[in-house]
Amino acid sequence: MKKMPRICIILLNWNGKKDTLECLQSLTKVDYSPFSTIVVDNGSTDDSIVAIRSAFPQIPVLETGENLGFAGGNNIGIQWALSKPFEWILLLNNDTIVDPAFLKAYMETAKKIPQAKILGAKILRYSDPERIDHLGGRWNLREAKFESLASGLLDTPIIEYRAEKVDYVCGASLLMHKSVPNTIGLLETRFFLFWEETDFCFRANRVGLEVWTAPEAKVWHKVSASFIGGKPHSYYFWWRSRLLWLERNLPSDERKDVMSRIIRPELIKILRHYFLKLAQQLLSRLLFLPQNIERIRKVRRLRAGLTGAFHYYLSRFGNCPKWLSKL
């Protein structure tokens, strides 16, 4: 009997003790062999490392010592896995729980579609377990954005979702064959947060390592607590990473078109809204009127997005400015 492929699951933790422990507990119920799990701790400042090692002493915890972002932290795990006899490597968000059969479903899809070297699970919402959050995505050149397939739809037996080739799959549960990083390299660390998996998948597709969905592999994903309500630093990273993605993945003619047709008008619109909201905020203060909380939040988000775009043009990458992370 042929042995099943060995899989290494990488969980990236950053001050997410509760989520990580819940995810690890769900992995104890997985009915697939052989697989191994490692945790990469991205410079946590809480007691995550102690708690994880206490609850799961058999699981290796790799400490980065600082916050390297999604790409940098996962790269540590990928490099570790490549040094071991694993055939597949799974990036799994720590704020997920998994279906016990999800690894079997992944491997069944990989067997049926041998050209698929990156596979993405059906991501369902933790708070609304029957609703799909993500099932692969495609690039929309007209709007210079990615579109998530099936997002918001109910996962019912009436609708059959089949594996399909896509432009990218969500990094919350991204399975890659070892040939992918061995061929195209690791995740691009300049992204730090957002757009890194789309860049990775685009690079893979370009060299014939196809990206497919695996709808029978189910994972339930929480909305990240750090971005609930659209906190300002999410807009900072989204804009900075979006511009970097365009630079790295679009041909020069397409990029020039997108910049003139979409990006510059969007940034000009954001700048106008920022000064308008800021003026309204200052006027309220001068007239001693009650402060509009939503307007204050809007000003912060707009400023964060503009700062992200500005820092891209300055080639300033890494973590966001400290003033942003405190908002």
LODRENLUM-637249 format. One record per residue (C-alpha): x, y, z. Coordinates in pm, 1 decimal. Example, Ala and Ser with C-alpha at 12.3 -4.5 7.8 and 13.67 -1.06 7.14 Angstrom:
! residues 2
{r {1230.0; -450.0; 780.0}} {r {1367.0; -106.0; 714.0}} 
//
This chain:
! residues 327
{r {0.0; 0.0; 0.0}} {r {137.2; 338.7; -103.7}} {r {221.8; 568.4; 185.3}} {r {27.9; 891.9; 214.6}} {r {232.3; 1209.5; 151.5}} {r {379.3; 1373.0; 459.2}} {r {238.5; 1716.1; 539.5}} {r {382.5; 1988.6; 761.7}} {r {129.0; 2234.7; 903.5}} {r {265.0; 2578.1; 995.5}} {r {78.0; 2797.2; 1243.8}} {r {198.5; 3154.5; 1279.3}} {r {131.2; 3301.1; 1622.8}} {r {157.5; 3664.2; 1730.8}} {r {3.8; 3733.1; 2071.5}} {r {-276.3; 3494.1; 1977.2}} {r {-254.2; 3236.2; 2253.3}} {r {-627.5; 3162.8; 2280.4}} {r {-680.4; 3124.7; 1904.7}} {r {-366.7; 2916.1; 1856.8}} {r {-458.1; 2674.5; 2136.5}} {r {-807.7; 2630.1; 1991.0}} {r {-665.0; 2566.1; 1644.2}} {r {-412.8; 2314.0; 1776.6}} {r {-689.9; 2137.4; 1965.2}} {r {-894.1; 2104.7; 1644.6}} {r {-590.1; 1955.4; 1470.7}} {r {-578.0; 1673.4; 1728.9}} {r {-899.8; 1541.4; 1570.5}} {r {-765.0; 1527.5; 1215.8}} {r {-790.5; 1176.7; 1070.2}} {r {-489.8; 1183.5; 842.3}} {r {-149.9; 1029.0; 880.7}} {r {125.2; 1130.8; 859.2}} {r {124.2; 1500.8; 936.0}} {r {317.8; 1720.0; 1174.6}} {r {245.8; 2064.6; 1314.4}} {r {484.9; 2341.6; 1406.7}} {r {419.9; 2684.0; 1555.3}} {r {621.2; 2986.5; 1450.8}} {r {599.1; 3255.4; 1717.6}} {r {636.5; 3597.3; 1559.3}} {r {781.0; 3784.0; 1857.2}} {r {482.7; 3755.4; 2092.1}} {r {493.0; 3972.0; 2402.3}} {r {226.1; 3781.5; 2593.8}} {r {268.7; 3433.7; 2744.7}} {r {184.5; 3253.8; 2419.6}} {r {503.7; 3049.9; 2402.6}} {r {475.9; 2919.8; 2759.1}} {r {106.7; 2834.7; 2715.6}} {r {155.2; 2655.8; 2381.5}} {r {452.4; 2452.2; 2502.5}} {r {267.9; 2362.6; 2820.6}} {r {-46.9; 2244.4; 2638.9}} {r {130.7; 2080.0; 2341.8}} {r {485.4; 1989.9; 2448.4}} {r {531.6; 1763.3; 2145.4}} {r {488.6; 2050.3; 1896.8}} {r {802.1; 2244.4; 1795.4}} {r {780.5; 2619.4; 1856.7}} {r {1018.1; 2827.0; 1644.6}} {r {1079.1; 3172.9; 1792.4}} {r {1157.6; 3458.5; 1555.3}} {r {1221.5; 3706.1; 1837.9}} {r {1041.8; 3985.6; 1650.7}} {r {734.9; 4047.3; 1440.7}} {r {839.5; 3956.5; 1085.8}} {r {490.2; 3987.6; 940.2}} {r {286.6; 3712.9; 774.9}} {r {540.5; 3647.1; 500.7}} {r {855.8; 3663.4; 711.7}} {r {715.5; 3449.1; 991.0}} {r {578.0; 3182.0; 759.9}} {r {904.8; 3176.3; 566.7}} {r {1078.6; 3056.8; 884.3}} {r {836.1; 2765.7; 898.2}} {r {864.6; 2688.8; 526.2}} {r {1243.7; 2675.8; 547.0}} {r {1219.7; 2442.9; 848.2}} {r {976.5; 2213.6; 662.8}} {r {1195.4; 2204.0; 350.5}} {r {1481.8; 2071.0; 562.6}} {r {1264.9; 1771.6; 660.8}} {r {1113.6; 1490.3; 451.7}} {r {777.7; 1659.5; 392.5}} {r {613.9; 1655.1; 50.7}} {r {350.4; 1917.8; 125.0}} {r {350.8; 2231.9; 341.3}} {r {32.0; 2390.8; 472.7}} {r {8.3; 2751.5; 587.7}} {r {-279.7; 2760.9; 834.1}} {r {-396.8; 3072.7; 1016.1}} {r {-391.2; 3032.6; 1391.5}} {r {-742.8; 3181.1; 1415.4}} {r {-901.1; 2884.3; 1239.4}} {r {-1045.9; 2548.9; 1331.6}} {r {-1041.0; 2262.9; 1084.7}} {r {-1264.9; 1983.5; 967.3}} {r {-1118.1; 1647.1; 1075.8}} {r {-1118.0; 1529.1; 711.8}} {r {-963.8; 1841.4; 559.5}} {r {-616.6; 1693.5; 494.7}} {r {-767.6; 1384.2; 329.0}} {r {-976.9; 1614.7; 111.2}} {r {-669.8; 1815.3; 16.7}} {r {-480.1; 1501.3; -81.6}} {r {-772.5; 1359.9; -280.7}} {r {-785.5; 1680.5; -484.0}} {r {-407.2; 1676.7; -533.2}} {r {-429.8; 1318.1; -660.7}} {r {-708.7; 1400.2; -906.6}} {r {-535.1; 1714.8; -1032.7}} {r {-160.0; 1641.7; -1038.5}} {r {-77.1; 1976.5; -1200.7}} {r {-219.4; 2154.9; -894.0}} {r {79.6; 2245.8; -677.7}} {r {-99.0; 2505.8; -462.1}} {r {-440.9; 2424.8; -318.6}} {r {-681.0; 2634.7; -114.0}} {r {-950.6; 2513.8; 122.7}} {r {-1310.4; 2627.5; 138.0}} {r {-1285.8; 2897.1; 404.5}} {r {-1604.8; 2928.4; 609.9}} {r {-1685.4; 3191.7; 868.8}} {r {-1632.5; 3090.3; 1228.8}} {r {-1917.1; 3315.5; 1344.7}} {r {-2150.1; 3196.2; 1064.9}} {r {-2038.7; 2836.4; 1004.2}} {r {-2248.8; 2768.8; 693.7}} {r {-2139.1; 3081.2; 507.5}} {r {-1840.4; 3081.3; 274.2}} {r {-1581.5; 3350.9; 325.9}} {r {-1336.1; 3248.4; 57.1}} {r {-1296.8; 2985.5; -212.7}} {r {-1020.6; 3104.6; -438.8}} {r {-1005.5; 3431.3; -627.4}} {r {-938.4; 3594.0; -961.1}} {r {-768.6; 3914.9; -1066.1}} {r {-1000.8; 4189.3; -1190.7}} {r {-791.3; 4412.7; -1413.6}} {r {-1077.2; 4658.6; -1464.6}} {r {-1081.3; 4746.5; -1092.4}} {r {-721.8; 4648.3; -1008.8}} {r {-846.1; 4422.2; -728.8}} {r {-895.5; 4055.2; -657.7}} {r {-1242.5; 3902.8; -642.4}} {r {-1313.7; 3621.2; -398.4}} {r {-1524.2; 3344.1; -549.4}} {r {-1838.1; 3236.5; -362.5}} {r {-1774.3; 3485.6; -82.8}} {r {-2087.9; 3534.6; 127.9}} {r {-2275.3; 3237.8; -20.2}} {r {-2421.1; 2960.5; 192.3}} {r {-2247.4; 2624.3; 182.7}} {r {-2544.4; 2401.6; 112.4}} {r {-2572.7; 2050.4; -37.2}} {r {-2780.9; 2200.4; -317.8}} {r {-2479.1; 2378.7; -464.1}} {r {-2186.7; 2162.6; -568.9}} {r {-1853.9; 2341.1; -562.0}} {r {-1594.9; 2174.0; -779.9}} {r {-1220.2; 2219.9; -780.7}} {r {-1119.8; 2489.7; -1025.6}} {r {-808.7; 2667.0; -1140.1}} {r {-780.3; 3015.1; -993.1}} {r {-540.1; 3307.0; -976.0}} {r {-490.6; 3270.2; -601.3}} {r {-616.4; 3102.7; -285.8}} {r {-645.7; 3248.4; 63.2}} {r {-338.8; 3231.1; 286.8}} {r {-558.6; 3125.5; 580.4}} {r {-527.9; 2768.6; 450.7}} {r {-281.5; 2741.3; 164.1}} {r {-130.8; 2403.1; 81.1}} {r {181.5; 2401.5; -132.7}} {r {387.2; 2119.3; -274.8}} {r {754.4; 2144.1; -177.6}} {r {837.6; 2201.0; -544.9}} {r {676.1; 2545.0; -524.8}} {r {917.1; 2718.1; -283.0}} {r {1201.7; 2513.4; -429.2}} {r {1117.9; 2662.6; -769.6}} {r {996.3; 3017.4; -706.1}} {r {1140.1; 3088.4; -362.1}} {r {967.7; 3201.7; -45.6}} {r {697.5; 3458.0; 25.9}} {r {802.7; 3816.5; -50.9}} {r {874.9; 3973.4; 288.8}} {r {823.1; 4334.0; 176.8}} {r {447.9; 4274.6; 182.2}} {r {458.2; 4215.3; 560.4}} {r {77.7; 4191.8; 558.9}} {r {-182.5; 4154.4; 278.8}} {r {-135.7; 4058.6; -87.7}} {r {155.3; 3822.1; -12.0}} {r {-34.6; 3504.4; -101.7}} {r {-164.1; 3657.7; -425.3}} {r {193.3; 3741.8; -522.8}} {r {306.9; 3390.0; -431.9}} {r {26.2; 3227.3; -632.8}} {r {85.8; 3450.1; -934.7}} {r {453.3; 3358.3; -935.5}} {r {363.1; 2988.5; -917.7}} {r {106.4; 3008.3; -1196.9}} {r {357.8; 3186.2; -1422.1}} {r {594.4; 2887.7; -1413.3}} {r {321.2; 2625.0; -1458.8}} {r {273.0; 2532.3; -1091.0}} {r {-102.8; 2564.8; -1100.0}} {r {-325.9; 2702.0; -824.3}} {r {-656.9; 2524.7; -757.4}} {r {-937.0; 2524.5; -504.7}} {r {-1008.3; 2216.0; -291.6}} {r {-1373.9; 2269.9; -189.1}} {r {-1400.1; 1948.6; 13.8}} {r {-1126.5; 2071.2; 248.0}} {r {-1309.5; 2284.5; 503.9}} {r {-1168.0; 2538.8; 749.1}} {r {-1354.3; 2786.4; 969.7}} {r {-1184.4; 3125.0; 999.7}} {r {-1239.1; 3397.7; 1257.1}} {r {-1232.2; 3764.3; 1163.7}} {r {-894.4; 3883.9; 1288.2}} {r {-942.6; 4073.4; 1613.3}} {r {-666.7; 4315.0; 1513.1}} {r {-867.3; 4433.8; 1211.5}} {r {-1226.0; 4436.4; 1342.1}} {r {-1396.0; 4757.3; 1232.3}} {r {-1127.7; 4836.5; 978.8}} {r {-855.8; 4958.8; 1209.1}} {r {-625.7; 5217.5; 1048.3}} {r {-318.7; 4995.1; 1013.1}} {r {-516.1; 4754.7; 793.1}} {r {-564.8; 5037.7; 540.5}} {r {-196.2; 5126.2; 564.0}} {r {-83.8; 4773.5; 477.9}} {r {-353.1; 4720.7; 214.8}} {r {-250.3; 5025.8; 14.5}} {r {123.5; 4975.6; 50.4}} {r {99.9; 4607.1; -45.4}} {r {-140.9; 4672.0; -331.5}} {r {105.4; 4908.2; -497.2}} {r {391.7; 4665.4; -443.0}} {r {185.4; 4384.5; -596.7}} {r {114.4; 4592.7; -906.5}} {r {484.4; 4665.7; -944.1}} {r {581.8; 4299.7; -918.1}} {r {305.9; 4131.7; -1118.1}} {r {172.8; 4350.2; -1396.8}} {r {346.1; 4401.9; -1732.1}} {r {464.7; 4761.7; -1770.4}} {r {187.1; 4859.3; -2016.1}} {r {-86.9; 4717.8; -1792.4}} {r {63.7; 4878.4; -1486.3}} {r {80.9; 5221.5; -1651.3}} {r {-282.9; 5187.0; -1753.8}} {r {-393.0; 5080.1; -1404.8}} {r {-197.0; 5359.2; -1238.6}} {r {-345.8; 5632.7; -1459.1}} {r {-698.5; 5489.5; -1481.8}} {r {-751.7; 5361.7; -1126.0}} {r {-477.0; 5415.4; -869.7}} {r {-407.1; 5787.8; -907.1}} {r {-778.9; 5883.7; -921.7}} {r {-842.8; 5670.9; -611.8}} {r {-557.2; 5831.1; -419.4}} {r {-667.0; 6181.2; -523.2}} {r {-1019.8; 6101.0; -404.9}} {r {-886.1; 5973.4; -71.5}} {r {-674.7; 6287.8; -31.8}} {r {-975.9; 6511.9; -95.7}} {r {-1190.3; 6319.2; 152.3}} {r {-912.0; 6333.8; 407.8}} {r {-881.4; 6714.5; 396.2}} {r {-1260.3; 6753.7; 393.4}} {r {-1310.8; 6532.6; 699.2}} {r {-1012.6; 6689.3; 871.9}} {r {-1153.2; 7039.8; 813.2}} {r {-1491.6; 6931.4; 951.0}} {r {-1320.4; 6787.4; 1255.7}} {r {-1119.3; 7105.0; 1320.8}} {r {-1427.5; 7324.3; 1274.0}} {r {-1618.2; 7120.1; 1530.6}} {r {-1339.3; 7173.0; 1779.2}} {r {-1330.1; 7549.1; 1717.9}} {r {-1706.8; 7569.0; 1772.5}} {r {-1685.7; 7341.6; 2078.5}} {r {-1925.0; 7095.3; 1918.5}} {r {-1937.6; 6726.6; 2023.4}} {r {-1680.6; 6524.4; 1833.1}} {r {-1815.6; 6286.7; 1570.2}} {r {-1650.5; 5953.2; 1652.3}} {r {-1715.7; 5807.0; 1309.4}} {r {-1559.7; 6112.8; 1143.8}} {r {-1249.6; 6077.9; 1363.1}} {r {-1219.2; 5712.1; 1264.5}} {r {-1262.2; 5801.9; 898.4}} {r {-984.7; 6062.4; 918.4}} {r {-752.9; 5806.1; 1077.6}} {r {-828.8; 5543.3; 812.5}} {r {-779.2; 5788.6; 527.4}} {r {-451.8; 5912.2; 674.9}} {r {-334.8; 5552.8; 719.5}} {r {-410.3; 5462.8; 357.1}} {r {-233.1; 5771.7; 226.8}} {r {66.2; 5698.8; 450.2}} {r {82.6; 5342.2; 318.2}} {r {89.5; 5465.5; -41.3}} {r {351.1; 5729.5; 45.7}} {r {571.9; 5473.0; 217.7}} {r {551.4; 5246.5; -87.4}} {r {691.3; 5528.6; -302.4}} {r {964.9; 5580.6; -41.9}} {r {1038.9; 5203.5; -48.8}} {r {971.9; 5197.4; 324.8}} {r {859.4; 4846.5; 413.4}} {r {854.1; 4634.9; 729.7}} {r {604.4; 4695.3; 1009.5}} {r {376.5; 4999.7; 1015.3}} {r {470.8; 5317.5; 1202.4}} {r {422.0; 5297.2; 1579.0}} {r {163.0; 5575.2; 1580.0}} {r {-55.6; 5365.0; 1349.9}} {r {-45.6; 5048.5; 1559.2}} {r {-167.1; 5248.4; 1860.7}} {r {-481.6; 5380.3; 1691.5}} 
//
